[in-house]
Amino acid sequence: MDVVLDFERPVVQLRTRIAQLRDIEKANGVDLSASIEQLEHQSRKLEQRIFSRLSPWQRTLLSRHASRPYTLDYIDALFTEWVELHGDRAGYDDQALVCGMARFNDRPVVVIGHQKGRNTKENIRRNFGMARPDGYRKALRIMEMAERFGLPIFTFIDTPGAYPGIDAEERGQAEAIAKNILEMARLTVPVIATVIGEGGSGGALAIGVANRVLMLENSVYSVISPEGCAAILWRDRAEGPRAAEALRITAADCFDLGVVDEVIPEPYGGAHRHVDEIATSVGQILEKHLAELEALEPEALRQDRYARFRVMGKLVGAEA
């Protein structure tokens, strides 16, 4: 069953009514086109009004929407000859991170991304997109292979954060994330990261040290979830909407702060209701940035990435 968020319910109800009128029109052979056209006009106006003024908390809810496109959806839409590669070569294969080789507009590339599930069984297998250290070591193994063969790397970020369980800590979660950050900074191939849903904490950054970081309009990127922040500051997770405002986690905020390089607009209604359209937009923007990066020499790519992160947090007017 499709999940409907409270603020989008009026639009969904109008669309349901339109579908009912179309069924009546088809079944009874009556002309209801005028009524349908009027309701469609109302639906478009209402959708535009709602989605043009979303709060940070509402965008957070959209970033987590169960019908939102996940990494494998983008792989199916944008890449060909996809071959998934498994295992960290230390006895584990984390299903929360998918890694593999593919072709993007006929170029051989490497693709890495968090993957959530569509139902309870899938989410258990994918651990709700929360990777253990094994997943990050698998990702690093594939990135090192990309470096060896000179292949561009695309990463898709969509995780509440790295898995905080005891087993993950025992196997070196912090070390695995830190190692990925270090090694990604050294890569001499183009790296483009796209936040397609939740960009949570080190779990996101472990595959997010890129030459270009992009965000979908209704995605979020933060050191902590709004609920986690609220639990620490106000000892009440229900203050999540208040924390979302303070954290500045939206795509627009991250762009203003220089954390991301481009915001990919989503159609009114969100990516989950316009999957083909958003996939096309993502593909076009990935192509643009890849073309720019392919013009750089290997060492220039490394320096470009270094310079990008070096200026983060720099105060305007402050001396170097």
Residue pairs with C-beta under 8 A, 6 or more apart in sequence:
2 67
3 65
3 66
3 67
4 12
5 58
5 61
5 62
5 65
7 50
7 54
7 58
8 50
8 269
8 270
10 46
10 50
11 43
11 46
11 47
11 50
11 269
14 39
14 42
14 43
14 46
15 43
17 39
18 36
18 39
18 40
18 43
21 32
21 35
21 36
21 39
22 32
22 36
24 30
24 32
25 31
25 32
25 33
25 36
44 268
47 268
47 269
48 268
50 268
51 268
51 269
51 270
52 268
54 62
54 218
55 241
55 244
55 245
56 220
56 226
56 241
56 244
56 245
56 247
56 248
56 249
56 250
56 253
57 226
57 240
57 241
57 244
57 245
59 217
59 218
59 219
59 220
59 244
59 250
59 251
60 198
60 220
60 226
60 240
60 244
60 249
62 68
62 218
62 270
62 272
63 197
63 198
63 218
63 219
63 220
64 197
64 198
65 270
65 272
66 118
67 272
67 273
68 196
68 197
68 270
68 271
68 272
69 77
69 196
69 271
69 272
69 275
69 278
69 279
70 113
70 114
70 115
70 116
70 158
70 196
70 197
71 98
71 111
71 113
71 114
71 115
71 156
71 158
71 196
72 98
72 113
72 115
73 275
73 279
74 113
74 156
74 196
74 279
74 282
75 82
75 98
75 100
75 102
75 111
75 113
76 82
77 275
77 276
77 279
77 280
77 283
78 104
78 279
78 282
78 283
78 286
79 102
79 103
79 104
79 109
79 111
80 102
80 103
81 101
81 102
81 103
82 100
82 101
82 102
82 111
83 100
83 101
83 102
84 98
84 99
84 100
85 99
85 100
85 101
85 138
85 142
86 93
86 138
87 93
87 138
88 94
88 134
88 135
88 137
88 138
88 141
89 137
89 141
90 134
90 137
92 132
92 134
92 137
92 138
92 171
93 134
93 138
94 127
94 131
94 132
94 134
94 135
94 136
94 138
95 115
95 125
95 126
95 127
96 114
96 115
96 126
96 127
96 128
96 129
96 130
96 131
96 132
96 135
96 159
96 163
97 112
97 113
97 114
97 115
97 131
97 135
97 136
97 138
97 139
97 207
98 111
98 112
98 113
98 115
99 110
99 111
99 112
99 138
99 139
99 141
99 142
100 110
100 111
100 142
101 108
101 109
101 110
101 111
101 151
102 108
102 109
102 110
102 111
103 109
104 152
104 154
104 286
104 287
104 290
105 287
107 152
107 290
108 149
108 151
109 146
109 151
109 152
109 153
109 154
110 142
110 143
110 145
110 146
110 151
110 152
110 153
110 154
111 153
111 154
111 155
111 156
112 139
112 142
112 143
112 153
112 154
112 155
112 156
112 207
113 154
113 155
113 156
113 157
113 158
113 196
113 207
114 129
114 131
114 156
114 157
114 158
114 159
114 203
114 207
115 126
115 129
115 158
116 122
116 123
116 126
116 128
116 129
116 158
116 197
117 123
117 124
117 125
117 126
117 128
127 163
128 160
129 158
129 159
129 160
129 198
130 159
130 160
130 161
130 162
130 163
130 164
130 203
131 139
131 159
131 162
131 163
131 203
131 206
132 162
132 163
132 165
132 167
132 168
132 171
132 173
133 168
133 171
133 172
133 173
133 175
133 176
133 177
134 171
136 162
136 176
136 177
136 179
136 180
136 206
136 207
137 176
137 179
139 155
139 180
139 206
139 207
140 176
140 179
140 180
140 183
143 153
143 180
143 183
143 184
143 187
144 183
145 151
146 152
146 153
146 187
146 189
147 187
147 188
147 189
150 189
150 298
151 189
152 189
152 190
152 191
152 192
152 290
152 293
152 294
153 187
153 189
153 190
153 191
153 192
153 210
154 192
154 193
154 194
154 286
155 191
155 192
155 193
155 194
155 207
155 208
155 210
156 193
156 194
156 196
157 193
157 194
157 195
157 196
157 197
157 198
157 199
157 204
157 207
157 208
157 221
158 195
158 196
158 197
158 198
158 199
158 219
159 198
159 199
159 200
159 203
159 204
160 198
160 200
160 203
160 225
161 200
161 201
161 202
161 203
161 204
161 224
161 225
162 168
162 173
162 177
162 201
162 202
162 203
162 206
163 173
163 203
164 173
174 202
176 206
177 202
177 203
177 205
177 206
180 206
180 207
180 209
181 205
181 206
181 209
184 191
184 207
184 209
184 210
184 305
185 209
185 302
185 305
185 306
185 309
186 302
187 301
187 302
187 305
188 298
188 299
188 301
188 302
189 298
189 301
190 211
190 290
190 293
190 294
190 296
190 301
191 209
191 210
191 211
191 212
191 301
191 305
192 210
192 211
192 212
192 213
192 214
192 286
192 289
192 290
192 293
193 207
193 208
193 209
193 210
193 212
193 213
193 214
194 213
194 214
194 215
194 216
194 264
194 282
194 286
195 204
195 208
195 213
195 214
195 215
195 216
195 219
195 220
195 221
195 251
195 260
196 216
196 219
196 271
196 282
197 216
197 219
198 204
198 219
198 220
198 225
199 208
199 215
199 219
199 220
199 221
199 222
200 222
200 224
200 225
201 222
201 223
201 224
204 221
209 305
209 309
210 305
211 289
211 293
211 301
211 304
211 305
211 308
212 261
212 262
212 289
212 293
213 259
213 260
213 261
214 260
214 261
214 262
214 263
214 264
214 285
214 286
214 289
215 221
215 251
215 254
215 255
215 260
215 262
215 263
215 264
216 251
216 263
216 264
216 266
216 271
216 278
216 282
217 251
217 252
217 263
217 264
217 265
217 266
218 251
218 266
218 270
218 271
219 251
220 244
220 249
220 250
220 251
221 249
221 251
221 254
221 259
221 260
222 247
222 249
223 247
224 232
224 247
225 240
226 240
226 241
226 243
226 244
226 247
226 249
227 237
227 240
227 243
228 237
229 240
229 243
229 246
229 247
230 236
230 237
230 238
230 239
230 240
230 242
230 243
231 237
233 239
233 243
234 242
234 243
248 254
248 257
251 260
251 263
252 263
254 260
255 261
255 262
255 263
257 312
258 311
258 312
259 312
261 289
261 308
262 285
262 289
264 278
264 281
264 282
264 285
265 281
266 274
266 278
267 273
267 274
267 277
267 278
271 278
293 301
293 304
296 304
